[in-house]
Amino acid sequence: MFKRLAPTGRKFEEETKRHINEYSDSGLRTLVLAYRFLDENEYMKFSEKFNTARTSVSADRDEKVEAAAESIERDLLLLGATAVEDKLQKGV
């Protein structure tokens, strides 16, 4: 996630990395949160590309979906990180 941040979106990067390390050292599952605003035109282009990839029946469908997602997941602004305890129920 950190490699996808915009230069201006890294304000809390070091502090967030420290938090992630603390969470994972405690055995928690971590999630990094970031965002980016899209104008309508950019969203429409992405949506079309993503839907085409998602509904593809070719052998490289997963690669197409990933490429579409990567095309939009860039220049993000870091929000922070969160963590949850990952306990499974008995028998699961």
ABEGO torsion letter per residue (X at the ends): XAAABBAAAAAAAAAAAAAAAAAAAAGBBBBBBBBBBBBAAAAAAAAAAAAAAAABABAAAAAAAAAAAAAABBGBBBAEBBBBBBBBBBGX
